[in-house]
Structure formats: structure tokens, C-alpha cells
Amino acid sequence: MDDNNNNDVILAAVAWWASKRPVEWDKEKHLSNPRINTTTPAESDLAAAVAKLLTPQVPVCGVCGTTKDVKWVGGSNPYKCPSPDCVSF
């Protein structure tokens, strides 16, 4: 698959997932319960995957697990915080 096909699949999956949202719910509420109105395990898995795609990811320090002031440094633990116990910046 090329990038255009991948993008088409993502857009279709997001549109399908949005069609499952109860009318009275907003996107944030749907993200907190993405499997609502799914009827099969495959639909449930797809709904969870779409919600994960749409949820902003917060970087976590690969050493201590904090999310405060985490920066990309690459390597085997690509995110690190400024704590002297983890890495010095």
C-alpha cells in the first residue's frame, strides 16, 4: 500500500468510528469510551485503534516514567526527562 491508500484507509476508519458515536456525545466522551455501539470483536478492536490514533500521545521518560519536561533524545530509551538520575541535558 502506498501513502495515499493508507491515508484513505485511515480516513474511512475515522469516519466509520464517528458514525458509531451517540448523537448526544462529543468527541472527547467518545474517546473515553471508543467501543460504544460496536457489535463484534473486530469492530471493537478497530474502534479502540481509531481512538488511539486520535488521542494525543504524551511522551514518557523511558527511565523513570515521568511525563514532565520529557524530550526526545533517541537511542534505546528515546524519551528522557532532565532528572540527573535519568540524563543530563
N, C-alpha and C positions, 0 to 999 in steps of 0.2 A: 504494500500500500504506500502511496506517496502522501505527502503532507496535505494536499487538497482532500484526498479521500479520508485521511484521519480527521481533519477538521470537520468534514461533512458528518462523519460518524459521531463526533463529539456534539455537534450542534443538534443532531437528531436525538441523541440520548438525553441532552438537557431539555429539549422540547417535550419529549415523552415524559420525563420526570416532572416537569412543570404541569403537565396535563393531569397528573395524579394528585396535585395539591388541592386540598379542600378550599372552597371559594373564600371562606372566612379567614384563612391563614395567610400570613405574609411569608416572604422567602426565609426569613430568619427562623420562624417557627417550623417551617418545612425542613430546614437544615437540621434542626434539633430532633426531628422525627422523620427522617427521609424515606422510611419504608411504608409510610401510610398509603393505604389503598393499593398495595401490591398484592397479587394473588398467588404467585408461585415463588419458589426459592430463587429462580433465575431473575425474576423481576425485583425481588428484594435485594439481591446482590447487586444488580445494576443500579438500583436506586441509591444504595449505600456508596457505590463507586462514584456516581454523579455528585452526590453531596460532598464526598471527599475532594473531588476535583474543584468544586465551587467554594470550599471552605479555605480561607487564607491559612497558610501554614506558618506557624511561629517557629523560628529556629531555636533549637535546644542545644546547650553545651554538651558535647559528647563525653566530657569528663565528669562534671558534677550534676548535670541535668537542669541547671537554671535556664531561664529564658531572658534574664536581664542582661542587656548590653552584649548580646551574643553576636559574634562576627564570623564571617566565612574566612577560614584560613587554609582550607584544602587538606589533603592527606587522608589518613585512615579515620580520623575524627574531624570531619571538615568544619564543624562549628565549635568555637571556643569562646568562653567569657574572659574578662580581664582579670579574674582572680589569680593571684600568684601561684596558687595550687594547681591551676589549670594551664595557663600560658601567660607569658608577659607580652604586652603589646607595646 
